[in-house]
């Protein structure tokens, strides 16, 4: 708890600095206040500025991304309060944690409206997605179930990614545009090249296309140790065709192809002269394909019609070949090559395939009645997941079972405004699900309400309160996983009901109940111009929350102990979990300089046992300062993230590190079409692990592969050049 106390002190210092300087910031546009002035639709499905939204909404836009020079998605989200990312060096995937909730769809991740539901059980996150940062044109984050109308399952929140489009390369008044980008980095070397272009074929047809290729070598962490297999090679391509067949109608067709090649796994290491067991290594070729069609119908002369519908298909296909075992000892089971029953034999193939098809549709009608301005939004959404797992001789067929799941819902929302000082939002969402696999079938449904009331007694000051519920259906793995977790060659600890033997038995749970998040929130939005200086702006969002999660699902060990620990593991409902927190996102921008602080405080426990929840984030303060020179052609930025370890976690986990991460950026834009950037990540070259690590069976040590692969890169120098051409 010492780490917690130290972080709280630093947080108070940071908040005091805001009061003294009248300044604060999260990731900001070139750093400007425009991140909070950006338009978003995620919270209510109606357009509004993030600073005006009566919800904990954050945005990241293209100008901010340009200044971060991201190598991974986590780089983009460093200053978003309430958000952390679990990734590992030997796999270029991302798992987003919002307010201490992640995995199995607790955070709804969408790319151009398409749900990203990929999940594979192993030593890491149980739910991740693959997305090349170079494709991204913007990110919207909503924390908590405030956006329950946006989609089912989002008791933690929503992360909505927009990919690049024609407006990112073709300026108003131009017919065509092309943008090229190159980026290189140190720390054993990395490189990126991309080209995107668009053309207005005629007033009713737009075409956009592009692609990128990036490659990096295995990096060193802050201690100077190589994170083995942290190399990867990523190629991506995107096309978008927008047509306006008749007046007021617009249809956009999107196709995204991504390929990720990497080696997953951490070989055995010698540490201080002693061999420390790692894991097998798998050569991985993963493909992600997304196709979508979106239809917009807006009638300016008819306020009752504002239609938005999207259909999509998303496939994540991971093909792996085992290329190395934890030892070179031949195995009779594997015909003389190394291997074991858990990970299979060297040369074996395994694959994980997820196909998701879905849709969402809604219409907003606007009218006035009883002295109020109303916007009624009615809609629905659904998706169907089909999981297929193949493992030639390993255990993945057990740990990530195949099956199918259908989840859907419908909603209605009434947003009413009186004059300029009162806004009331009421909503209800109905969710239903059905899943089946390995002979287990289950289903459920529920109505989740939401009510928000905000007032603006004086201009620029808007407090609000919200009560919102969310409903997350159990995943396939949580419900139907069944069979023995094979032993790594040692004697079996237990024999399961199906006759298989291993370290312990997974038991299915057809009685598993859906999680229900009940979130209470109070917040205040601050929006002032000409603060202290002419033209200076101040934007701020502050909020406190309590999310009571009923029937929280957690993998639970029980039964007689063997040499490996408990005999059985099953996903079970925890009656009551509680997560409390405070978040701040503010910015003061004087034009020639800017300064700010963003902060997160979280606590979370199993209410019945008093034990902390493992995914609760450590207290975090992100301070940003910067200046602009030469008529804003040069921008210099320093960002310092001070993060404390969360030690209040179950005993079978090793806490994350406390750390101070300092990144700097210098950008030079001699013309509107040329941007040169230079950055240094982890200036202090600190070694840190940003999340907790599970211990091995019997709690005798850490899962070494995750312990080693979770270490973030040490000091890294980056440079980039972006050039754009366009014409009428």
N, C-alpha and C positions, 0 to 999 in steps of 0.2 A: 504493500500500500504506500510505501515511500515514494514510488514513482508517481502515484496518483497525486499525492500531496504536492510534490514538486511541480507537477504540471498545473495544478490549480493555481499555485502562486504565479507561475509564468502567465497563466491566462488572465489573472487579475491585473498584472502589469500591462499586458497587451490591451485590455479594455480601458485601463487608465490612459494609455497612450492615445487611444481613440478620442477620449474626452478632451485631452490636452490639445491634440492636433486637429480635432474635428475631422478625423480621417480614418478610412479603413478601406480594405480592398480584398476582394477575392480575385481570381484570375480575371484580368480586365483587358478590354480592347485597347491594345497598344499602350498600355493600361489606361483606359478611360472608363467613365461610368456607364458606357453603353452596354456592358454585359447585363446590367440590371434594367436597362431601358429596352433591351431586345424583346421582340414580339415572340410570344409562346402560346401554344394551344393545348399543351399537355395536361394542365391541371383541370380545365373545364371544357375542353374541346371548342372553346370560343377564343378568338384572338384577343390578347391583352398583353401589356408590358409585364415583364417579370416583376418589376418594382410595384406594380399595381395589383398583382395577383394576390388574393387572400389565401395564400398557400406558400409553403416553403419550397419555392421554385428557384433553380439556378440555371444559367445558360452559359455555354461556351461557344463563341462564334469564330469565324475564319480568321479574323484579324488577331484574335488571341492565340489560336493554334499556330499561326505563323511565327509568333514570338516564343513559343515553347520549343519548336523544332522537335516534335515528339518522335521517339523511336517505338514506343508502345502506348496503348490507350491510357494506361495509368498516368503517364506524363501529363495528359490533358486535364486530369481530374484532381490534381494535387491540391488545389486551393478551393475546391467545392466543399462546403461544410457538410458534415454528416456522411461523407462518402469516402470509402477506401476501396482498394483493389487487391485481390489475392491473385498473384500470378507467380510463375516459377520460371527460372532462366532457361530450362530445357524444354519449354513448351510455349509457343507464342499465342496462347489463349488468354482470356480475361474473365475473371469472376468478380462482379461488382457487389460490394457490401454497402447497404444503406441502412443507417441507424442500427447496426448490429445484426441485421438480417441478410442472409444470402443463401444460395444453393436451392436446388429443386424448385426454382421459379418464384421464390419469395420476392425477388426483384424482377419485374417484367422488363426484359430487354427487347427493344424493337429496332430494326434497321429499315428505314423507309416504310414503316408500318408493319413489317414482317417480324413475327415473334422468333426469337432465338432460344430454343429450348434444349440444346444439346447437353447431354449429361453422360459422364462415364465415372464409375466408382473406382477409386484408387487412393493413392497417397496424395491427396490434394483436394481441391474444391469439387463438390458434387454438383456441378452446374457451371458451364463456361461457354464462351462463344468466341468465334474467330472473326476478326475484322481488321483489315489493313488501315492504319491511321491515315495513310495518304488519301484514302477515299472519302474521308469525313469532311463535311462542310459545316456541321454544327451539332451540338449536343444540348439536350434539355433534360434536366434532372428534377423530379418531384419526389420529395422525401415523405415517407409514411403513406398510409392508405387514403390520403386526401384525394388522390386521383383515382378513386375506385371505379369511376365510370370508364376509365381508359382501358381497362382490361382485367380479366380475372387473375387472382393469385397475388396481386401486388400489395401484400401486407407490409412489405418493406419500402416499396416505392417503384418508380418508373424511370428507366434510362432510355431515352429516345434519341437515336442517332439518325441524322440526315446526311445522306451522301451528297457529293458535289453535283451541281447541276449547271445549266447554261448560264444562270445569273452570276455564277462564280467566276466566269471567264469572259463573258460578253457584257460590256457596259451598256447602259441606256444610250440609245442613238446609234449603236453599232449593229452591223448585221452578223459579223463573225468575230471570233476571238480564239486564240490559242495561248496556253500557258505551259511553260516548261519549268521543271524544278529539279535541282540536284542538291544532294546533301551528303556530307561525309563526316565521320566521327572517329575519334581515337579509341583507346582502350581495346587494343588488338584489332581494331578496324571495322568500319561499317560504311555502307554506301547506299544511296537511293537515287533513282532517276524516274521521273514521271512526266507525262504529257497528257493534257486534257484540252479538248477543243469543242466549240459549239457553233452552230449556225442557225439563224432564223431563215429557213428556206423560203417562207413567205409569211404573211401575217397570221396564218393558221397552222403552221407546222414548224416545230423546233427540233433540232437533232443535236445530241450531246454524246461524246464518247471520249474515252481515255483509258489509261492504264499506268501501272507503276511496277517497278522491280526494285526490291531491296535485298541486301545481304549483309550479314554481320558474322564476325568470328566470335568464338567463345570469349567472353569478357572476364576480367578480374574483378573480384569484389573489393571492398574497402581495405581488407587486410592484405591484398596483393595475391590472394589465392585464386587460381583459375576456376571458374564455375564451369566444369566440364559439360560439354554438350549444350552450351548456351548459344551455339551458333544457330542460325536459321536462314532460310531463303524463302522469300515471299514474292509471288507475282499476282497481280490483280488486274482486272479489266471491267469496265462499266460502260453501258450504253443506255441512253434514255431517248425516247421518241415521244414528243408531246404534240397532240393534234387537237384542234378546235373545230369539230365537224359542223356544228351549228352555233349560232349565237348563244352565249352564256354557258356553253358546255366545254369542258376541257378533259381530255383523257391522256394520261401519262403511262407509258409502258417502260418498265425498268428491268434491266438484266445485269446481274453482278456475278462475276466469276472470280474466285480466289483459290490459290494453291499455296499450301504451306508445307515446306520440307524441312525436317529437323530430326534429330535423334533424341528420343525421350528416355531418360533414365540416368542414374548416377553410378558409375562403376565403383568398386571397392577402392578405398583410399588408405594410404599409409599415413597415420597421424602420430607424430612423436615416436616413430619406429614401430607402431602397432597398427595392424590392419583393421580398419573399420568397415564393416560390411555395408555395401551399397545395394543396388538393385540391378536387375537386368536392363539392357539397353535395346530399344526398338527403333529401327529406321522407319520413319513415319512420312507418309505421303497423304496429306489431308486436303480435301477439296470441299469448298463451300460454294453453293450456288443459290442465288436468290432471284426469283422472278416475281414481278408484281404489276398490277394494273390498277390505276387509281382514276376514279371518275369524280370530277367536281362540277356541280351545277349551282350557280349563284345568279339570282335575278335581282339586280339593283332596284328594279321597279316593283318587286314583290318580296317584301320582308318576311314572308312565311316560308321562303325556300332558300336554304343554304345547305346543300346536299354534299356529302363527302363519303365515298365508298371505296374500299380497297380490298382486292383479293390477292393472295400470294401463295407461293410455294417456296419452301426453303429446305435444302438438303445439306447435311454435314456428313461426309463420308471419310472416315479415317481408316487407312490401310497401313498395317504395320507388319514388319518382319523382325523377329528377334535376331539380333546380330551379336549379342554378347550376354553371358551369364555372370552371376556374381562370383563365380570361380571358373577355372578351366578344367576342373575334375570331370572326367567322362561319367556319364550316367547310363546304367544298363537300361533304365526305363526309356531313355531317349536314343537307344541304339548306338551308344558309344560317344555321343556328343554331349556337352554340358547341358544341364537343365534340371527342372524339378516340376512337381505337379502344380505349383502356384502359377509360375510364369511360363511354363512350357519349355520346349527344347529349342536350342539354337537352330535357326533356319525355319522355325515354325511361322505361320502366318496367323494374324488375328485381325478382326475388323469390327468397327462400330459404325452403324448407319442409322441416321435419324432423318425421316421425312416428315415435314410439318406442312400441312395445307390449312389455310384459314382465310377469314374475311373479317372486316369490320365495316359498319355503315352507320351513319347518323345524319340527322337533319336538325337544323336549328331554325326555329320560327321566332321572329321578333315582332312585338306589338306593345301597345300602351293600354293600360286599363287601371282604373281606380287610382289614378295619379302616379302610377309606377311604370317604369320601363321594364319589360319582361323579355327574356330569351329562354325559350323552352327547347331543350335538346333531347331527342328521343333516338335510341339506336340499339345496336346489338353487335356481338362479335362471337366468334367461335374458332377453335382450331382442333386439328386431329393430328396426334403424334403416332408414328409407327416406328418402333425401335427394333433393329435386327442386330444381333451380336454373334460373331463367329470367333472361336478360339480353338485352334487345332488340337492342342493338348493341354492348354492352361486352364485357369479358373475363371476367366472373364464371363463365360456363359452363366456362371452362378452370380458373380458380384454385380454384373450389369445385365439383368435379364431382358429378353425381348418381350414385346407385347404392344398393345395399342391403348390409346387414351383419347377420349373426346371431351373437350371442355368448352363451355359456352355460357353466354349470358346476355341479358338485355337490361337497359337502363332508361331512366327518365330523370332529367334535371331541370329545375326552374331557377333561373338567375334573375333577381329583381333588384332594381335600383330606384331610389327616391332622391330626387334632386341631385346634389353632388356629395351628400354626406352619409347615405345609408346604402348598404348592399347586403342582400340576403341570398344565400344559395342553399337550396334543398335538393337532395337527390336520393334515389333508391336504385339499387342494382340487384338483379336476380341472377344467381349463378347455379349451374348444374354441371355435373361431370359423371362420366362412366369410364371405367378402365378394366382391362382384362389381360391376363398373362399367366402362364404356367398353371392353368387350372383355377386361378383365383379371379373373381369378378366382384367389383364393388361400385357403388354409386352414391351420390348425395346432391343436395341442393340447399340454397339459403337466400334470403333477402338481406342485403346490407345497406343501412341508411347512412346519410351524411347531411349535416346541417352546418352552415357557416354564417356568421353575422359579423359584418365589419362596419365601422363608422369613421367618418372623417370630420371631427368637430372643428378642426382648423386645417387650413390648406397645408399639405405636406405631411400630416401626421394621421396615420390610419391604423388603429389597433383592431384586432379581430380575434374571434374564438371559433374553434371548429370541433365538432365531434364526427368522426368517420369510422366506419367499420370496413374491413376487408376479409375476403374468404379465399383460402388457398387449398385447392384439392390436393390430396396426396399424389406423389409421383408414382410411376410404375415401379421403380426400384424400391421405394419405401414400402410399397404394399405387397409385392409378389416375390421379392428376393427370397430364395429358398435353396437349402443344400449346404454342403460342407465347404468351409474355407480350407482349402487343401493346406497341408503342412509342407514346409520347404525341404522335405526329405527326412525329417525326424519322425518319431513314432506318432501315430494319431492320438489325439486327446479324447475324442468322442466319436461315436457312430451315430449318424443322423437317421431320421425316420425313413428316408428313401434308400438307406443302405450305404450311402457314401460316408467316408471317414475323413477327419481332418482336425485342425486346431480347435475349431468350434463350429457350431451349426447356425446358419441363418434360418430364421423362422419367418414365414409370411405372416401378414396381419390383415386379414380381410375385414376386421373390425376397426381398422385405423380410421379415425375421424379427421375431417378437414380442420385446418387451423383457422382461427377467427381472431383477427386483430381489431382491438377496440381502442382507438386513438383519440386522446384529448389533447388539444393544442391551443396555445394562445400566442399571438404574434403581433408585431408592429412593423409597419412599413414607414420609412422616413424618406422624403424626397424634397430637397431644397436646392434652389439655384442661387447664384450670386452670394455664396456663403463666404464672408470675410473679404473676398476679393471679387471684383467684377468678372463674370464669366465662370467662376468656380462653381462646381457642383458637388453635392453630397447625396449619396444614395445609401440606404441601409435597410436590411431585413434582419429582425431578431425574432426568435421563437423558442418557446419551451414546450415540451411534449411529454406525455406518458402513454405508452402503447402497452396495453394489457392483452397478451396473446393467450387465448384459451386453446387447450389441446395442442400446444406446441409439440412438434414431432422431433424426436431425437433417437438416435441409435443407442439402445440400452443393452448392457451385458448383464446376464443373470444366470442362475443355476449353479450346480456344484463346480468347484474349481478343479482344473486339471493342471498339467505342467505349463499350459499356455494361458491360464486364467479361467474366466467363466466359460461354461460349456455352451451357452447360447447367446446369440445376439439377435435383436429384433427391433424394428422401428416401432416405438410406442409413443403414446400421447402423454406429455407432461400437462397436468391439469391447468397450471397457471404459470406463465412467465411474464415478467414485467421489465420494460425498458424505459428509462427516463433520460431526458437530455436537454441541453441548451445549445443553440446554434446562432452564430452571428455571421452576417455577410454584408460588409459595408465598404464604401469607397469615397474618398475625397480627391477631386481632380481639379487642380488650379490651372491646367493648361500646360504650363512650363514644367510642372512637377506633379507628382502624385505620391500618395502614401496610404497604406491601409493595413487592416488586420481582418482575418477571418478565423473563426474558432469553433471548436466542437468539444462538448463535454457529454459523456455518456456513462450510464450505469445500467446494468442488466442482471437479473437473477431469476433462478427457478424459485418461485415464491414459496413452494412447499418445502424445499430443502435448504434454502438460503444460499445455495451454491451459485456462483457467477456463471453467466453464459459465455461460451468460449469465443463467439464472434463479436463480442462487444469491442468497439474501437477504443484505443488509447486516447487520452485527452490530447488535443492538437491545436496549435496556434500557427497560422500562416501569416507572416508579415511581408508586405510588398512595398518597396520604395522604388522610385524611378524619376527620371528627368528627360526632357526633350530639348534638343538643340537645333540650330540652323533651320529655323522655320519648320520644326518638327520633322526634319529629314532624318535626324538621328534620335534614337530612343535607347536609353540605358535603363535596365531593370535588374533589381536584386530581389530574390524571393527566399525567405528563410522559413522553413517548416520545422517547428519544435514539437516533437511527439514523445509522449510518455508511454511506457509499457503498461498494459492492463494486466495486473497480477491476480485479479479476482476471477479466476477461471478454474475449471475442474482440475483435480490433481493429476489426471492422466494427460495433461498438456503442458508444454513448455512455453512460457510467455514470449511474446514478441520483444524486440529490442526497444529501448528508449534511444532516440537519436535526434540529431540536428542536421537537416538537409538544407544546404545552401546552393541555389542555382543562380547564375547570372546570365544576362542576355544583352547584346548590343546589336541594334539594327540600323542599317543605313538605307534610305529610300531616296536616291537622287532624282528619280522621276516617278510618277504614279504607276509605271509599268515595270519597274525594277526594284527588287528588294533583296538586299544582302544581309545575312544574319550570322552572328557568331555567338555561341553559348558555351557555358561550362556547367555541367551537371555534377552535383556532389563535390563542390569546391573544397570542402574539408576532408574529402576522401574517407568518409566514415564507413565502417562496416555496420550493416544493420539488416535485420530481418523484420519486415513490417507486419507479420501476423504470427499467431500462436501455432505451434507444431505439435502434432499428436505424438505420444510416446509409443514405443513398441509394445507388443503383447507382454503382459507381466510388468509393465511400467519400469523396465530395466534401462531404458534409454530412449532416445528420439528415433523417429523414422528418419534415418540418415539421408535418404534421397531428398526428402522435403527440406530437411535442415540445411543441406548444402545448396540445393537449387533455389531456395527462397532468398538467399543473400543477394542484395541489390548490387548493381554495378558501382565500382569505385569511380574516382574522378574521370570524367569524360569530356573531351573538347569536341565541339560540333561547329560546322560551318555550312551555310547553304546559300544558294543563289536562285531566285525565282524571277523569270522574265515573261512578260505577257505582250502579245501582239493582238491588234484588232483593227477592224475597218468597217466602213459603211457599205 
